[in-house]
């Protein structure tokens, strides 16, 4: 979704920045969004609160609310698909390689 929306809006991006905190994703609020996503996925309430405050500071409360809702919805859908045994399709496996993620996981 991120790559498709960046390409559709002609927004430069560096996909490596999604998984590597040393790489700037080149997206508006990209580093803050990555921090919030990481904290949500890792279920770290302390880091989540800090990341949310940082995102609010740079993007505003409304954007932070939308980002949190999007992350929550994605996590819900991902867990549902995992729960019923649906694995990633070939396109997603290729994307994992682009992000530097080994597939299948070890």
Backbone as JSON Lines, residues from 0, in Angstrom:
{"i":0,"aa":"X","n":[0.81,-1.19,0.0],"ca":[0.0,0.0,0.0],"c":[0.86,1.26,0.0]}
{"i":1,"aa":"X","n":[1.9,1.25,0.83],"ca":[2.76,2.43,0.94],"c":[3.44,2.72,-0.39]}
{"i":2,"aa":"X","n":[4.02,1.7,-0.98],"ca":[4.71,1.9,-2.26],"c":[3.72,2.37,-3.32]}
{"i":3,"aa":"X","n":[2.56,1.74,-3.4],"ca":[1.56,2.1,-4.42],"c":[1.08,3.53,-4.25]}
{"i":4,"aa":"X","n":[0.81,3.94,-3.01],"ca":[0.33,5.31,-2.81],"c":[1.43,6.32,-3.08]}
{"i":5,"aa":"X","n":[2.66,6.02,-2.72],"ca":[3.77,6.94,-3.0],"c":[3.96,7.09,-4.51]}
{"i":6,"aa":"X","n":[3.89,5.98,-5.23],"ca":[4.07,6.05,-6.68],"c":[2.9,6.78,-7.34]}
{"i":7,"aa":"X","n":[1.67,6.56,-6.85],"ca":[0.5,7.21,-7.44],"c":[0.53,8.72,-7.24]}
{"i":8,"aa":"X","n":[1.15,9.17,-6.16],"ca":[1.21,10.61,-5.88],"c":[2.57,11.21,-6.24]}
{"i":9,"aa":"X","n":[3.42,10.42,-6.88],"ca":[4.75,10.86,-7.3],"c":[5.6,11.34,-6.11]}
{"i":10,"aa":"X","n":[5.41,10.7,-4.98],"ca":[6.15,11.01,-3.75],"c":[7.4,10.14,-3.72]}
{"i":11,"aa":"X","n":[8.59,10.72,-3.63],"ca":[9.78,9.89,-3.51],"c":[9.72,9.07,-2.22]}
{"i":12,"aa":"X","n":[10.29,7.9,-2.24],"ca":[10.31,7.05,-1.05],"c":[11.51,6.12,-1.13]}
{"i":13,"aa":"X","n":[11.9,5.62,0.01],"ca":[12.93,4.59,0.09],"c":[12.34,3.47,0.92]}
{"i":14,"aa":"X","n":[11.95,2.41,0.26],"ca":[11.25,1.31,0.91],"c":[12.08,0.67,2.02]}
{"i":15,"aa":"X","n":[13.4,0.76,1.92],"ca":[14.25,0.2,2.97],"c":[13.98,0.88,4.31]}
{"i":16,"aa":"X","n":[13.5,2.12,4.27],"ca":[13.21,2.86,5.49],"c":[12.05,2.29,6.29]}
{"i":17,"aa":"X","n":[11.28,1.4,5.69],"ca":[10.18,0.77,6.42],"c":[10.72,-0.18,7.49]}
{"i":18,"aa":"X","n":[11.81,-0.87,7.19],"ca":[12.34,-1.86,8.12],"c":[13.66,-1.47,8.75]}
{"i":19,"aa":"X","n":[14.33,-0.48,8.2],"ca":[15.65,-0.1,8.71],"c":[15.6,1.32,9.29]}
{"i":20,"aa":"X","n":[15.68,1.44,10.62],"ca":[15.59,2.76,11.23],"c":[16.76,3.69,10.88]}
{"i":21,"aa":"X","n":[17.79,3.16,10.24],"ca":[18.92,3.99,9.83],"c":[18.68,4.62,8.45]}
{"i":22,"aa":"X","n":[17.58,4.22,7.79],"ca":[17.27,4.73,6.45],"c":[16.04,5.63,6.54]}
{"i":23,"aa":"X","n":[16.14,6.83,6.02],"ca":[15.01,7.75,5.97],"c":[14.06,7.28,4.88]}
{"i":24,"aa":"X","n":[12.79,7.01,5.23],"ca":[11.85,6.55,4.2],"c":[11.48,7.63,3.18]}
{"i":25,"aa":"X","n":[11.89,8.87,3.41],"ca":[11.66,10.0,2.51],"c":[10.19,10.4,2.41]}
{"i":26,"aa":"X","n":[9.36,9.93,3.29],"ca":[7.94,10.25,3.29],"c":[7.62,11.24,4.39]}
{"i":27,"aa":"X","n":[6.61,12.07,4.2],"ca":[6.23,12.98,5.28],"c":[5.92,12.2,6.56]}
{"i":28,"aa":"X","n":[6.58,12.56,7.61],"ca":[6.4,11.92,8.93],"c":[6.77,10.44,8.91]}
{"i":29,"aa":"X","n":[7.56,10.03,7.94],"ca":[7.89,8.61,7.77],"c":[8.57,8.0,8.97]}
{"i":30,"aa":"X","n":[9.53,8.7,9.55],"ca":[10.24,8.14,10.71],"c":[9.31,8.01,11.91]}
{"i":31,"aa":"X","n":[8.44,9.0,12.1],"ca":[7.49,8.96,13.22],"c":[6.44,7.86,13.01]}
{"i":32,"aa":"X","n":[5.99,7.7,11.78],"ca":[5.03,6.63,11.47],"c":[5.66,5.26,11.69]}
{"i":33,"aa":"X","n":[6.91,5.09,11.27],"ca":[7.61,3.82,11.49],"c":[7.74,3.53,12.97]}
{"i":34,"aa":"X","n":[8.06,4.52,13.77],"ca":[8.2,4.32,15.21],"c":[6.87,3.89,15.84]}
{"i":35,"aa":"X","n":[5.78,4.52,15.42],"ca":[4.46,4.15,15.95],"c":[4.1,2.73,15.53]}
{"i":36,"aa":"X","n":[4.35,2.4,14.29],"ca":[4.05,1.05,13.8],"c":[4.86,0.0,14.55]}
{"i":37,"aa":"X","n":[6.15,0.26,14.71],"ca":[7.0,-0.69,15.44],"c":[6.5,-0.91,16.86]}
{"i":38,"aa":"X","n":[6.16,0.17,17.54],"ca":[5.68,0.06,18.92],"c":[4.36,-0.7,18.98]}
{"i":39,"aa":"X","n":[3.49,-0.49,18.0],"ca":[2.19,-1.19,17.99],"c":[2.39,-2.68,17.73]}
{"i":40,"aa":"X","n":[3.22,-3.01,16.76],"ca":[3.45,-4.42,16.43],"c":[4.13,-5.15,17.59]}
{"i":41,"aa":"X","n":[5.05,-4.46,18.25],"ca":[5.77,-5.07,19.37],"c":[4.98,-5.01,20.67]}
{"i":42,"aa":"X","n":[3.83,-4.34,20.63],"ca":[2.94,-4.2,21.81],"c":[3.67,-3.59,23.0]}
{"i":43,"aa":"X","n":[4.41,-2.53,22.72],"ca":[5.16,-1.84,23.76],"c":[4.43,-0.54,24.11]}
{"i":44,"aa":"X","n":[3.65,-0.53,25.2],"ca":[2.86,0.66,25.51],"c":[3.7,1.89,25.8]}
{"i":45,"aa":"X","n":[4.87,1.74,26.4],"ca":[5.73,2.89,26.69],"c":[6.21,3.52,25.39]}
{"i":46,"aa":"X","n":[6.77,2.7,24.5],"ca":[7.25,3.21,23.21],"c":[6.1,3.73,22.36]}
{"i":47,"aa":"X","n":[4.94,3.07,22.44],"ca":[3.77,3.51,21.68],"c":[3.37,4.92,22.08]}
{"i":48,"aa":"X","n":[3.33,5.17,23.38],"ca":[2.94,6.5,23.86],"c":[3.92,7.58,23.4]}
{"i":49,"aa":"X","n":[5.2,7.27,23.46],"ca":[6.22,8.22,23.01],"c":[6.09,8.46,21.5]}
{"i":50,"aa":"X","n":[5.94,7.37,20.74],"ca":[5.82,7.5,19.29],"c":[4.57,8.28,18.91]}
{"i":51,"aa":"X","n":[3.48,8.03,19.61],"ca":[2.24,8.75,19.32],"c":[2.38,10.23,19.62]}
{"i":52,"aa":"X","n":[3.0,10.57,20.73],"ca":[3.24,11.99,21.06],"c":[4.1,12.65,19.99]}
{"i":53,"aa":"X","n":[5.16,11.95,19.55],"ca":[6.03,12.52,18.51],"c":[5.28,12.73,17.2]}
{"i":54,"aa":"X","n":[4.43,11.76,16.84],"ca":[3.66,11.9,15.61],"c":[2.66,13.06,15.72]}
{"i":55,"aa":"X","n":[2.01,13.2,16.85],"ca":[1.09,14.32,17.07],"c":[1.83,15.65,16.94]}
{"i":56,"aa":"X","n":[3.04,15.71,17.51],"ca":[3.83,16.94,17.45],"c":[4.13,17.37,16.01]}
{"i":57,"aa":"X","n":[4.43,16.41,15.14],"ca":[4.84,16.79,13.78],"c":[3.7,16.76,12.76]}
{"i":58,"aa":"X","n":[2.69,15.9,12.98],"ca":[1.64,15.73,11.98],"c":[0.26,16.2,12.43]}
{"i":59,"aa":"X","n":[0.1,16.41,13.74],"ca":[-1.2,16.81,14.26],"c":[-2.0,15.61,14.77]}
{"i":60,"aa":"X","n":[-2.96,15.9,15.63],"ca":[-3.75,14.85,16.28],"c":[-4.59,14.06,15.28]}
{"i":61,"aa":"X","n":[-5.18,14.74,14.29],"ca":[-6.03,14.03,13.33],"c":[-5.23,13.02,12.51]}
{"i":62,"aa":"X","n":[-4.07,13.42,12.03],"ca":[-3.23,12.5,11.26],"c":[-2.76,11.34,12.13]}
{"i":63,"aa":"X","n":[-2.42,11.62,13.38],"ca":[-1.99,10.55,14.29],"c":[-3.12,9.57,14.56]}
{"i":64,"aa":"X","n":[-4.33,10.08,14.7],"ca":[-5.5,9.21,14.9],"c":[-5.7,8.3,13.69]}
{"i":65,"aa":"X","n":[-5.6,8.87,12.49],"ca":[-5.77,8.06,11.28],"c":[-4.67,7.01,11.15]}
{"i":66,"aa":"X","n":[-3.45,7.39,11.5],"ca":[-2.34,6.44,11.43],"c":[-2.54,5.29,12.43]}
{"i":67,"aa":"X","n":[-2.97,5.62,13.64],"ca":[-3.2,4.58,14.65],"c":[-4.34,3.66,14.23]}
{"i":68,"aa":"X","n":[-5.39,4.22,13.66],"ca":[-6.52,3.41,13.19],"c":[-6.1,2.49,12.05]}
{"i":69,"aa":"X","n":[-5.28,3.01,11.15],"ca":[-4.8,2.2,10.03],"c":[-3.93,1.06,10.53]}
{"i":70,"aa":"X","n":[-3.02,1.35,11.44],"ca":[-2.15,0.31,12.0],"c":[-2.99,-0.75,12.73]}
{"i":71,"aa":"X","n":[-3.97,-0.31,13.5],"ca":[-4.82,-1.24,14.22],"c":[-5.63,-2.12,13.28]}
{"i":72,"aa":"X","n":[-6.17,-1.53,12.23],"ca":[-6.95,-2.3,11.26],"c":[-6.06,-3.32,10.55]}
{"i":73,"aa":"X","n":[-4.85,-2.9,10.18],"ca":[-3.94,-3.82,9.51],"c":[-3.61,-4.99,10.43]}
{"i":74,"aa":"X","n":[-3.3,-4.71,11.68],"ca":[-2.98,-5.79,12.63],"c":[-4.16,-6.75,12.78]}
{"i":75,"aa":"X","n":[-5.37,-6.21,12.87],"ca":[-6.56,-7.06,12.99],"c":[-6.69,-7.97,11.77]}
{"i":76,"aa":"X","n":[-6.56,-7.41,10.58],"ca":[-6.7,-8.23,9.37],"c":[-5.58,-9.26,9.28]}
{"i":77,"aa":"X","n":[-4.36,-8.87,9.62],"ca":[-3.23,-9.78,9.57],"c":[-3.44,-10.96,10.52]}
{"i":78,"aa":"X","n":[-3.89,-10.69,11.72],"ca":[-4.12,-11.77,12.7],"c":[-5.26,-12.68,12.26]}
{"i":79,"aa":"X","n":[-6.29,-12.1,11.68],"ca":[-7.41,-12.9,11.18],"c":[-6.93,-13.85,10.08]}
{"i":80,"aa":"X","n":[-6.19,-13.33,9.13],"ca":[-5.67,-14.18,8.04],"c":[-4.72,-15.25,8.58]}
{"i":81,"aa":"X","n":[-3.84,-14.88,9.5],"ca":[-2.96,-15.87,10.11],"c":[-3.78,-16.96,10.81]}
{"i":82,"aa":"X","n":[-4.83,-16.54,11.5],"ca":[-5.66,-17.47,12.27],"c":[-6.39,-18.49,11.42]}
{"i":83,"aa":"X","n":[-6.74,-18.11,10.2],"ca":[-7.45,-19.06,9.34],"c":[-6.5,-19.74,8.34]}
{"i":84,"aa":"X","n":[-5.21,-19.47,8.49],"ca":[-4.21,-20.19,7.7],"c":[-3.92,-19.63,6.33]}
{"i":85,"aa":"X","n":[-4.25,-18.37,6.08],"ca":[-3.95,-17.77,4.78],"c":[-2.54,-17.18,4.84]}
{"i":86,"aa":"X","n":[-1.68,-17.67,3.98],"ca":[-0.32,-17.16,3.93],"c":[-0.17,-16.09,2.88]}
{"i":87,"aa":"X","n":[1.02,-15.52,2.78],"ca":[1.25,-14.46,1.79],"c":[1.28,-15.0,0.37]}
{"i":88,"aa":"X","n":[0.85,-14.16,-0.57],"ca":[0.93,-14.55,-1.98],"c":[2.32,-14.25,-2.52]}
{"i":89,"aa":"X","n":[2.57,-14.64,-3.76],"ca":[3.9,-14.47,-4.34],"c":[4.34,-13.01,-4.39]}
{"i":90,"aa":"X","n":[3.39,-12.09,-4.61],"ca":[3.72,-10.66,-4.66],"c":[4.28,-10.2,-3.31]}
{"i":91,"aa":"X","n":[3.67,-10.65,-2.24],"ca":[4.11,-10.24,-0.9],"c":[5.46,-10.85,-0.58]}
{"i":92,"aa":"X","n":[5.69,-12.08,-1.02],"ca":[6.98,-12.71,-0.79],"c":[8.07,-11.91,-1.51]}
{"i":93,"aa":"X","n":[7.79,-11.42,-2.71],"ca":[8.75,-10.56,-3.42],"c":[8.99,-9.26,-2.69]}
{"i":94,"aa":"X","n":[7.96,-8.7,-2.1],"ca":[8.08,-7.47,-1.33],"c":[8.97,-7.69,-0.11]}
{"i":95,"aa":"X","n":[8.84,-8.85,0.52],"ca":[9.69,-9.16,1.68],"c":[11.16,-9.08,1.29]}
{"i":96,"aa":"X","n":[11.48,-9.58,0.12],"ca":[12.86,-9.5,-0.36],"c":[13.29,-8.05,-0.55]}
{"i":97,"aa":"X","n":[12.4,-7.21,-1.11],"ca":[12.71,-5.79,-1.29],"c":[12.99,-5.1,0.04]}
{"i":98,"aa":"X","n":[12.34,-5.57,1.1],"ca":[12.5,-4.97,2.43],"c":[13.65,-5.6,3.22]}
{"i":99,"aa":"X","n":[14.29,-6.6,2.64],"ca":[15.39,-7.26,3.33],"c":[14.93,-8.25,4.38]}
{"i":100,"aa":"X","n":[13.71,-8.78,4.21],"ca":[13.16,-9.75,5.15],"c":[13.27,-11.14,4.53]}
{"i":101,"aa":"X","n":[13.86,-12.07,5.25],"ca":[14.0,-13.44,4.75],"c":[12.63,-14.12,4.76]}
{"i":102,"aa":"X","n":[12.31,-14.82,3.66],"ca":[11.06,-15.57,3.62],"c":[11.34,-16.93,3.03]}
{"i":103,"aa":"X","n":[10.88,-17.98,3.63],"ca":[10.03,-17.98,4.83],"c":[10.85,-17.63,6.06]}
{"i":104,"aa":"X","n":[10.15,-17.14,7.1],"ca":[10.87,-16.75,8.33],"c":[11.59,-17.94,8.93]}
{"i":105,"aa":"X","n":[12.68,-17.66,9.56],"ca":[13.47,-18.74,10.19],"c":[13.25,-18.78,11.66]}
